[in-house]
């Protein structure tokens, strides 16, 4: 059967990724959900291959519980970029074990509603991720500004991936109902190949967006409604950017900026949203692009070195933000500046 090897290929690739990540850096609390997600996805892929490729029937009792753990780990991988989980409040994580326990009890005592329960779990976590994304990129207060937009898009992508997985589960259930599972093997194999890789890729973006650890600081508070308060906050942040050049910090996040300024993160976000008509990531990247323009025009440094000195960490993000602010690429902008000086 052509589709049988696919889950094993996926499992092997995920195991290689997991080993590479463990070797590359020490496992810390901030990336444990991501590493656990990779491990669970690899296990699920292997079990799918054994169950559907070799008809090992007893595995049908284990697969639902393993599948129920995936959406919670996807949620926690992105949740570590939000203030609540990034500050180590893991006492509130126990509810995420409940879906696995529920499915395990259903496997043991009442198998009929398992498919519907799994679909509800996936859709529930997809809705939770969509709700987080509804607050905009500033909701990811512990994501580095250099990758906030990318992490935000991956968050939306993960929500769609969970919803798509729920849809596939529904199709498999209907296939058993209508054709006694004639197409179930192919559906599960293809969905396993696409779905798990997509979810792990999205969570990998979240993991790369993690900043270096730093002590907790200013607690959050309700944003002010007074525009004068907004102007005071904005002036304070502008001063920090101008005098301390915080935008050069490659690990700068909204929460880290709040600690430096001694102002709650939500107040900073609200002030910048209202007065600058942009999110905090764009505001900080505006300063980085301005610094890059100064270096491009006043020095002969290579563009890559300019990118790092301005606070950017990836060429793709640097080029995208430079294009957004200036309207052209860094190399074209430098060439135009050189031509202008020569003609003067």
Secondary structure, 3 states (H helix, E strand, C coil): CCCHHHHHHHHHHHHHHHHHHHHHCCCCCCCHHHHHHHHHHHHHHHHHHHHHHCCCHHHHHHHHHHHHHHHHHHHHHHHCCCHHHHCCCHHHHHHHHHHHHHHHHHHHHCCCCHHHHHHHHHHHHHHHHHHHHCCCHHHCCCECHHHHHHHHHHHHHHHHHHHHHHHHHHHHHHHHHHHCCCCHHHHHHHHHHHHHHHHHHHHHHHHHCECCCCCCCCCCCCCCCCHHHHHHHHHHHHHHHHHCCHHHCCCCCHHHHHHHHCCCHHHHHHHHHHHHCCCHHHHHHHHHHHHHHHHHHHCCCCHHHHHHHHCCCCHHHHHHHHHHHHCCCHHHHHHHHHHHHHHC
